[in-house]
Amino acid sequence: MCECISHNAPDWSGGTQPEAILPMPKWLNPQKESRSVCVDACLKEVILALWETGIGTLGSCCGHNKERPDIVLVFGTDPQRVREILQRFPKRDWKLLQWNLTEV
């Protein structure tokens, strides 16, 4: 069971564990010298593992025991590579998402 407090909907989660604040890797955000991001505490190690292997993320949510956990990947990321990394962590039914900008 997840015990994370939802940053976007604190009344929704009922958790007790505050989000983790992680320094964003410079390669993921080269325009800014320093930037931190909040992630659900139970996803901290997962996000760090993805970043350590050069996989960029643009957002995530653990689902707070109500939905599947999701990770938004940088466009062009190989989802199979991400699934291989996710196998190192307790089995969860992950939802992988990816932004795709299209000129209209």
C-alpha positions, 0 to 999 in steps of 0.5 A: 500500500502506498503511503504517499501524500498526493502533491496535487490532491492532498485530500485524495491520498490519505497518506502520511509520507511527503513527496521527495524533492530531487535535483533534476539532472542538468542533461534533462534540463539544460536551460536552467542551472538548478532545479528541483522536482517533487516526486511521490516518495514511493517512486523516488528510487524508480525515477533516480534509476531511470535518470541514472541510465539516461532516461528522461522523465517529465512527470510521474504519479504513484496512483495513491492506491486508486490508480496505476502508477504512471511515468511520463517519458521524454519523447523518443524513449524506448519503452522496452528499455524502461520496462527492463529497469522497472523490473528491478523494483517491486512488481507494479502495473506501470502505465508508461506515457510519452509526450508527442508534439505534432504540428497541426 
